[in-house]
Amino acid sequence: MRAALLYLALLALGVAGVLYMARLGGAVEIRVGDVEVILPFALALLLLALGFVALHLLLAGIAALRRWPARRRAKREARRRAEGESAVTRALVALAAGTPDLARIEVRRARDKLGDTPQTLLLAAEAERLAGRDEAAAEAFHLLALRDDSRFLGLRGLLRQAIQREDWPTAQRLAREAEAAQPGAAWLREERETLALRTRDWREALALAAPGPHQAPLALAAAGQEPAEGGKAAELERKAFETDKGFTPAALAHARRLRETGSPRRAKQVLEEAWKAKPHPDLAEAYLAGEVDPLQRVKAADLLIHGTARNPESQLLIGRLATEAGLTGRARQELDALVATGRADRRAYLALADLEEVEAGDSPDSRAAQAKWLRLAATAAPEPRWRCSACGTDQAAWAPVCPNCQSVGTIGWATPQQLPVAALT
């Protein structure tokens, strides 16, 4: 409404001005040589206005002609961009539908219309990868890696390919380059940890692993890669024990190191702490090493199992040692209590068979009792052992890598019916 009123006001002022000029009268005289032209003032003013309009139109036309090629290019680029974006969308749909050949066709159209942008290059790499054309995919990833704005995407694709073909040196190099391109990326940290495990670089794996009990086997494995006489190995063994006191191999390594360096009392404390966290027969063997007298071995075992007397491993340990020391009453008490809990395995029944022979000697009653326990042992749960969950082979001791199938982190302490928890992953 205000604009309309403004236009009306301007029109009124214009008409009033024209009428005023018409009443004002006068003439405009133009002389060119001998030619003289006399025009009324109003007509001269009108011609001047028309000339200005004509000049303006002429200049506007010239400007439009100059802009015409640019406008045509802009329209052509807009059309190509729209067609390219449509091709990108169709390529994404084809990839999602699992049709890589169709995706490759659409990606070629997109690259023809849009050029080699990070989006088209990434789509090209994924389409080629899904089509099984690894070399073509690597070329696209390489082009991505050459661009500053998409370097990490290219390196990630190349790293994934290197891992798939198990080219570990190349994978490690690409991982370092990707870390420089995108420091602190969570995905890259996981990949580097996986690479460290695959290449048996336990120190690198330990540095990259998240805090938790699973760091214990990594620290112990890293200690094995250090010089035995160096302080770094001892530090890593201590870290492994302190991270998870229930990890028997770490406790044994730390205690052995303490004994070798002249701290036998502290070594026994370490074994006691480890037994309290998770009883294991290897801990008892290390704790009782050097004790020859059977009665002293029983007394030492009582110190070891303090606080865990009702644990099956503790009952079995005391039962066996008491049998060796001739303390048949104590042995019977511990072994019968263990069987009564329903958690006895084959070892408990074999220990009871030995106890029958110690108590009654080689007599008919003793042989009958032994036969009973041996029959129960044959059907009882097998004793736990170090076993690889990947290939199922028994191992004499824990190791970070299965010597039979070369699997990493698959050896654990378990019965044959149980699968051990992977120690390094």
LOMARFI-976281 format. One record per residue (C-alpha): x, y, z; residue number from 0. Coordinates in Angstrom, 1 decimal, always signed. Each point is the difference from the previous one (the first is absolute). Example, Ala and Ser with C-alpha at 12.3 -4.5 7.8 and 13.67 -1.06 7.14 Angstrom:
<nodes>
       px       py       pz   pos
    +12.3     -4.5     +7.8     0
     +1.4     +3.4     -0.7     1
</nodes>
This chain:
<nodes>
       px       py       pz   pos
     +0.0     +0.0     +0.0     0
     +2.8     +2.4     +0.9     1
     +1.8     -0.8     -3.3     2
     -3.1     +0.8     -2.0     3
     -0.5     +3.3     +1.7     4
     +3.7     +0.8     -0.6     5
     -0.4     -0.8     -3.7     6
     -3.1     +2.2     -0.3     7
     +1.8     +2.8     +1.7     8
     +3.0     -0.2     -2.4     9
     -2.4     -0.2     -3.0    10
     -1.8     +3.1     +1.2    11
     +3.2     +1.9     +0.5    12
     +1.1     -1.1     -3.5    13
     -3.2     +1.2     -1.7    14
     +0.1     +3.2     +2.0    15
     +3.6     +0.6     -1.2    16
     -0.9     -0.7     -3.7    17
     -3.0     +2.5     +0.3    18
     +2.2     +2.5     +1.6    19
     +2.6     -0.3     -2.8    20
     -2.7     +0.3     -2.6    21
     -1.3     +3.3     +1.5    22
     +3.4     +1.2     +0.5    23
     +0.5     +0.2     -3.8    24
     +3.3     +0.8     -1.7    25
     +2.0     -1.7     -2.7    26
     +3.3     -1.8     -0.5    27
     +2.2     +1.1     -2.9    28
     +2.5     -2.4     -1.5    29
     +2.5     +1.3     -2.6    30
     +2.3     -2.3     -1.9    31
     +1.9     +2.0     -2.7    32
     -2.6     +1.6     -2.2    33
     -2.8     -2.3     +1.3    34
     -2.2     +1.5     +2.8    35
     -2.6     -2.0     +1.8    36
     -2.4     +1.6     +2.5    37
     -2.1     -2.3     +2.2    38
     -2.5     +0.9     +2.6    39
     +1.4     -0.5     +3.5    40
     -2.5     -2.7     +0.9    41
     +0.7     -2.0     -3.2    42
     +3.8     +0.3     +0.5    43
     -0.4     -1.3     +3.6    44
     -2.1     -2.9     -1.3    45
     +2.6     -0.9     -2.6    46
     +2.7     +0.2     +2.6    47
     -1.9     -2.5     +2.2    48
     -0.6     -2.3     -2.9    49
     +3.7     +0.1     -0.9    50
     +1.0     -0.9     +3.5    51
     -2.4     -2.9     +0.0    52
     +1.3     -1.2     -3.3    53
     +3.6     +0.3     +1.2    54
     -0.8     -1.9     +3.1    55
     -1.7     -2.8     -2.0    56
     +3.0     -0.2     -2.3    57
     +2.5     -0.3     +2.8    58
     -2.2     -2.6     +1.8    59
     -0.2     -2.0     -3.2    60
     +3.8     +0.1     -0.4    61
     +0.5     -1.1     +3.6    62
     -2.5     -2.8     -0.5    63
     +1.8     -1.2     -3.1    64
     +3.3     -0.1     +1.9    65
     -1.6     -2.0     +2.9    66
     -1.7     -2.4     -2.3    67
     +3.0     -2.5     -0.3    68
     +0.5     -0.1     +3.8    69
     -3.8     -0.6     +0.5    70
     +0.1     -2.8     -2.5    71
     +3.0     -1.5     +1.8    72
     -1.7     +0.4     +3.4    73
     -3.1     -1.7     -1.3    74
     +2.0     -2.8     -1.6    75
     +2.0     -0.5     +3.3    76
     -3.2     +0.0     +2.0    77
     -1.5     -2.6     -2.3    78
     +3.2     -2.1     +0.2    79
     +0.1     +0.3     +3.8    80
     -3.7     -1.0     +0.3    81
     +0.7     -3.0     -2.3    82
     +3.1     -0.9     +2.0    83
     -1.8     +0.2     +3.3    84
     -2.7     -2.2     -1.3    85
     +2.7     -2.5     -1.2    86
     +1.5     +0.1     +3.5    87
     -3.4     -0.8     +1.6    88
     -0.5     -2.9     -2.4    89
     +3.5     -1.3     +0.8    90
     -0.7     +0.1     +3.7    91
     -3.3     -1.9     -0.5    92
     +1.8     -2.6     -2.2    93
     +2.7     -0.4     +2.7    94
     -2.7     -0.4     +2.7    95
     -1.8     -2.6     -2.2    96
     +3.2     -2.0     -0.5    97
     +0.3     +0.6     -3.7    98
     +3.6     +1.2     -0.5    99
     +0.0     -0.2     -3.8   100
     -3.0     +2.4     -0.2   101
     +1.8     +2.2     +2.6   102
     +3.1     +0.1     -2.1   103
     -2.0     +1.2     -3.0   104
     -1.7     +2.8     +2.0   105
     +3.4     +1.0     +1.6   106
     +1.5     +0.4     -3.5   107
     -2.9     +2.3     -0.9   108
     +0.4     +1.9     +3.2   109
     +3.8     +0.5     -0.6   110
     -0.7     +1.1     -3.5   111
     -2.4     +2.6     +1.1   112
     +1.6     +1.1     +3.3   113
     +3.6     -0.9     -0.4   114
     +2.2     -1.8     +2.6   115
     -1.5     +1.4     +3.2   116
     +0.6     -1.7     +3.3   117
     -3.6     -1.3     -0.2   118
     +0.3     -1.5     -3.5   119
     +3.4     -1.5     +0.7   120
     -1.2     -1.6     +3.2   121
     -3.0     -1.5     -1.7   122
     +2.2     -1.2     -2.9   123
     +2.3     -1.7     +2.5   124
     -2.8     -1.7     +1.8   125
     -1.7     -1.1     -3.2   126
     +3.3     -1.5     -1.3   127
     +0.7     -1.7     +3.3   128
     -3.5     -1.6     +0.1   129
     +0.5     -1.1     -3.6   130
     +3.2     -1.8     +1.0   131
     +2.2     +2.4     -2.0   132
     +2.6     +0.7     +2.7   133
     +2.5     +1.8     -2.3   134
     -2.6     +2.4     -1.3   135
     -1.2     +0.6     +3.6   136
     +3.6     +0.7     +1.1   137
     +0.4     +2.5     -2.8   138
     -3.0     +1.9     +1.2   139
     +1.1     -0.1     +3.6   140
     +3.5     +1.2     -1.2   141
     -1.7     +3.0     -1.7   142
     -1.9     +0.8     +3.2   143
     +3.3     -0.2     +2.0   144
     +1.6     +2.5     -2.3   145
     -2.6     +2.7     +0.9   146
     +0.5     +2.0     +3.2   147
     -3.8     +0.0     +0.7   148
     -0.4     -3.7     -0.3   149
     +3.4     -1.5     +0.9   150
     -1.3     -1.9     +3.0   151
     -2.7     -1.6     -2.0   152
     +2.5     -1.3     -2.6   153
     +2.4     -1.2     +2.6   154
     -2.8     -1.8     +1.8   155
     -1.0     -1.9     -3.1   156
     +3.6     -0.9     -0.9   157
     +0.6     -1.1     +3.6   158
     -3.1     -2.2     -0.1   159
     +1.2     -1.6     -3.2   160
     +3.5     -0.6     +1.4   161
     -1.5     -1.8     +3.0   162
     -2.2     -2.2     -2.2   163
     +3.0     -1.2     -2.0   164
     +2.0     -0.3     +3.3   165
     +2.7     +2.4     -1.2   166
     +1.0     +1.1     +3.5   167
     +3.0     +2.3     -0.7   168
     -2.1     +2.0     -2.5   169
     -2.9     +0.0     +2.4   170
     +2.2     +1.4     +2.8   171
     +1.4     +2.7     -2.2   172
     -3.5     +1.0     -1.2   173
     -1.2     +0.0     +3.7   174
     +2.8     +2.4     +0.9   175
     -0.9     +2.3     -2.9   176
     -3.7     -0.1     +0.9   177
     +0.9     +0.8     +3.6   178
     +1.9     +3.1     -1.2   179
     -3.0     +1.0     -2.3   180
     -2.6     -0.5     +2.8   181
     +1.5     -0.1     +3.4   182
     -2.0     -1.8     +2.7   183
     -2.5     -1.7     -2.3   184
     -1.7     -2.8     +2.1   185
     -0.3     -2.3     -3.0   186
     +3.6     +0.4     -0.8   187
     +1.0     -0.8     +3.5   188
     -1.9     -3.3     -0.2   189
     +1.6     -0.8     -3.3   190
     +3.5     +0.7     +1.3   191
     -0.6     -2.2     +3.0   192
     -1.2     -2.8     -2.3   193
     +3.1     +0.5     -2.1   194
     +2.2     -0.2     +3.1   195
     -1.6     -3.3     +1.0   196
     +0.4     -1.4     -3.5   197
     +3.7     +1.0     -0.2   198
     +0.7     -1.1     +3.6   199
     +1.0     +3.5     +1.0   200
     -1.2     -0.4     +3.6   201
     +1.4     +3.3     +1.2   202
     -1.9     +1.9     -2.7   203
     -3.1     -2.0     +0.8   204
     +0.4     +0.7     +3.7   205
     +0.4     +3.8     -0.7   206
     -3.2     +0.0     -2.1   207
     -2.2     -2.2     +2.2   208
     -2.7     +1.5     +2.1   209
     +0.5     -0.2     +3.8   210
     -1.3     -3.3     +1.5   211
     +1.0     -3.5     +1.1   212
     +0.7     -1.0     -3.6   213
     +3.1     +2.1     +0.2   214
     +1.6     -2.6     +2.2   215
     +0.8     -2.6     -2.7   216
     +1.2     +2.8     -2.3   217
     +2.4     +1.3     +2.6   218
     +1.3     -3.5     +0.7   219
     +0.4     -0.7     -3.7   220
     +1.8     +3.3     -0.4   221
     +2.3     -0.9     +2.9   222
     +1.0     -3.1     -2.0   223
     +1.3     +2.2     -2.8   224
     +2.3     +1.9     +2.3   225
     +3.5     -1.1     +0.9   226
     -0.3     -2.3     +3.0   227
     +2.6     +1.9     +2.0   228
     -1.5     +3.4     -0.6   229
     -2.2     +1.9     +2.4   230
     -2.7     +0.6     -2.6   231
     -0.9     -3.7     +0.0   232
     -0.4     +0.0     +3.8   233
     -2.1     +3.2     -0.2   234
     -2.3     -1.5     -2.5   235
     -0.4     -3.3     +2.0   236
     -0.9     +2.1     +3.1   237
     -2.5     +2.0     -2.1   238
     -1.6     -3.2     -1.2   239
     -0.4     -1.3     +3.5   240
     -1.4     +3.2     +1.4   241
     -2.4     +0.4     -2.9   242
     -1.5     -3.5     +0.6   243
     +1.1     -1.9     +3.1   244
     -2.1     -2.9     -1.1   245
     +2.1     -0.5     -3.2   246
     +2.2     -2.9     +1.2   247
     +2.8     +0.3     -2.6   248
     +0.6     +3.7     +1.0   249
     +0.1     -0.9     +3.7   250
     +2.5     -2.9     -0.7   251
     +2.2     +2.2     -2.1   252
     +0.0     +2.9     +2.5   253
     +0.7     -2.4     +3.0   254
     +2.8     -1.7     -1.9   255
     +1.6     +3.4     -0.8   256
     -0.3     +1.0     +3.7   257
     +1.7     -3.2     +1.1   258
     +2.8     +0.4     -2.5   259
     +0.6     +3.6     +1.2   260
     +0.2     -1.1     +3.7   261
     -3.5     +0.7     +1.2   262
     -1.4     -3.5     +0.9   263
     -2.4     +1.3     +2.6   264
     -1.6     +2.4     -2.4   265
     -0.2     -2.8     -2.6   266
     -2.0     -2.1     +2.4   267
     -2.3     +3.0     +0.7   268
     -0.6     +0.4     -3.7   269
     -1.0     -3.7     -0.3   270
     -2.3     +0.3     +3.0   271
     -1.7     +3.0     -1.5   272
     -0.4     -1.9     -3.3   273
     -1.4     -3.0     +1.7   274
     -2.5     +2.1     +1.8   275
     -1.1     +1.6     -3.3   276
     -0.2     -3.3     -1.9   277
     +1.5     -3.3     +1.3   278
     +2.0     -1.9     -2.5   279
     +2.2     -3.2     +0.5   280
     +3.0     +1.7     -1.6   281
     +0.0     +2.6     +2.7   282
     +0.1     -2.7     +2.7   283
     +2.9     -1.7     -1.8   284
     +2.0     +3.2     +0.0   285
     -0.9     +0.9     +3.6   286
     +1.1     -3.4     +1.3   287
     +3.2     -0.2     -2.1   288
     +2.9     -0.6     +2.4   289
     -2.2     -1.6     +2.7   290
     +1.1     -3.6     +0.3   291
     -1.5     -1.1     +3.4   292
     -3.6     -1.2     -0.6   293
     -1.3     +1.5     +3.3   294
     +1.6     +3.4     -0.8   295
     -1.6     -0.2     -3.4   296
     -3.4     -0.3     +1.6   297
     +0.7     +2.9     +2.3   298
     +1.2     +2.1     -2.9   299
     -3.1     -0.9     -2.0   300
     -2.2     +1.1     +3.0   301
     +1.6     +3.4     -0.3   302
     -0.6     +0.1     -3.7   303
     -3.7     -0.9     +0.1   304
     -0.8     +2.4     +2.9   305
     -3.4     +1.5     -0.8   306
     -0.8     -2.5     -2.8   307
     -0.2     -3.2     +2.0   308
     -3.4     -1.0     -1.6   309
     +1.2     +0.5     -3.5   310
     +0.3     -3.4     -1.9   311
     +3.6     +0.6     -0.9   312
     +0.8     +0.8     +3.6   313
     -1.8     -3.2     +1.2   314
     +1.7     -2.1     -2.6   315
     +3.5     +1.5     +0.8   316
     -0.3     -0.7     +3.7   317
     -1.5     -3.5     -0.6   318
     +3.0     -1.0     -2.2   319
     +2.7     +1.5     +2.3   320
     -1.6     -1.5     +3.1   321
     +0.0     -3.4     -1.6   322
     +3.7     +0.3     -0.9   323
     +0.7     +1.1     +3.7   324
     -2.0     -3.0     +1.4   325
     -2.7     +2.3     +1.4   326
     -2.7     -2.3     -1.3   327
     -2.7     +1.5     +2.3   328
     +0.6     +3.5     -1.3   329
     +0.2     -1.3     -3.6   330
     -3.3     -1.9     +0.3   331
     -1.7     +3.0     +1.5   332
     +1.0     +2.3     -2.8   333
     -0.6     -2.4     -2.9   334
     -3.4     -1.2     +1.3   335
     -1.1     +3.6     +0.5   336
     +1.1     +0.7     -3.6   337
     -2.0     -2.9     -1.4   338
     -3.0     +1.0     +2.0   339
     -0.1     +3.4     -1.7   340
     -0.5     -1.6     -3.4   341
     +2.9     +2.1     -1.4   342
     +2.6     -2.8     +0.1   343
     +1.7     -0.9     -3.2   344
     +2.0     -3.1     -1.0   345
     +3.0     +1.1     +2.1   346
     -2.0     -0.2     +3.3   347
     -1.1     -3.7     -0.7   348
     +3.6     -0.9     -0.9   349
     +1.2     +1.6     +3.2   350
     -2.6     -2.0     +2.0   351
     +1.3     -3.2     -1.7   352
     +3.5     +0.9     +1.1   353
     -1.3     +0.7     +3.5   354
     -1.6     -3.5     +0.3   355
     +3.4     -1.6     -0.8   356
     +1.8     +2.2     +2.6   357
     -2.7     -0.8     +2.7   358
     -0.5     -3.7     -0.5   359
     +3.0     -1.1     -2.1   360
     -0.2     -2.8     -2.5   361
     -3.1     -1.7     +1.4   362
     -3.2     -1.3     -1.5   363
     -2.0     +2.8     +1.6   364
     +2.5     +2.6     -1.3   365
     -0.1     -1.4     -3.5   366
     -3.8     +0.0     +0.0   367
     -0.2     +3.6     +1.2   368
     +2.6     +1.0     -2.5   369
     -2.0     -1.7     -2.8   370
     -3.0     +2.0     +1.0   371
     +1.8     +3.3     -0.1   372
     +1.7     -0.9     -3.3   373
     -3.5     -0.8     -1.5   374
     -1.2     +3.4     +1.1   375
     +3.1     +1.6     -1.3   376
     -0.7     -1.5     -3.5   377
     -3.3     +1.8     -0.2   378
     +0.8     +3.1     +2.0   379
     +0.6     +3.5     -1.5   380
     +3.5     +0.2     -1.5   381
     +2.6     +2.2     +1.7   382
     +0.5     +3.6     -1.5   383
     +3.0     +0.6     -2.2   384
     +1.5     +2.6     -2.3   385
     -1.9     -0.4     -3.3   386
     -0.3     +1.9     -3.3   387
     -3.6     +0.9     -0.7   388
     +0.8     +0.3     -3.8   389
     +1.5     -3.5     -0.7   390
     -0.9     -1.8     +3.3   391
     +3.5     -1.2     +0.7   392
     +1.3     -0.2     +3.6   393
     +3.1     +2.0     +0.9   394
     +2.5     -0.5     +2.8   395
     -0.1     +3.7     +0.9   396
     -1.5     +3.3     -1.0   397
     +1.3     +1.8     -3.0   398
     -1.2     +3.1     -1.9   399
     +0.0     -2.0     -3.3   400
     -1.2     -3.6     -0.4   401
     +3.1     -2.0     -1.3   402
     -2.3     -2.4     -1.8   403
     -2.3     +2.3     -2.0   404
     +1.7     +3.4     +0.5   405
     -3.2     +1.6     +1.3   406
     +0.6     +3.0     +2.2   407
     -1.6     +0.2     +3.5   408
     -1.8     -3.3     -0.1   409
     +1.8     -1.9     +2.7   410
     -1.9     +0.0     +3.4   411
     -0.4     -2.1     +3.1   412
     -3.1     -2.1     -0.4   413
     -1.4     -3.6     +0.0   414
     -0.5     -1.7     -3.4   415
     -3.7     +0.8     +0.2   416
     +0.7     +3.7     +0.5   417
     +1.3     +2.6     -2.5   418
     +2.7     +2.2     +1.5   419
     -0.4     +3.7     -0.2   420
     +2.4     +1.5     -2.6   421
     +2.7     +1.6     +1.9   422
     +1.3     +2.6     -2.4   423
     -3.1     +1.1     -1.8   424
</nodes>
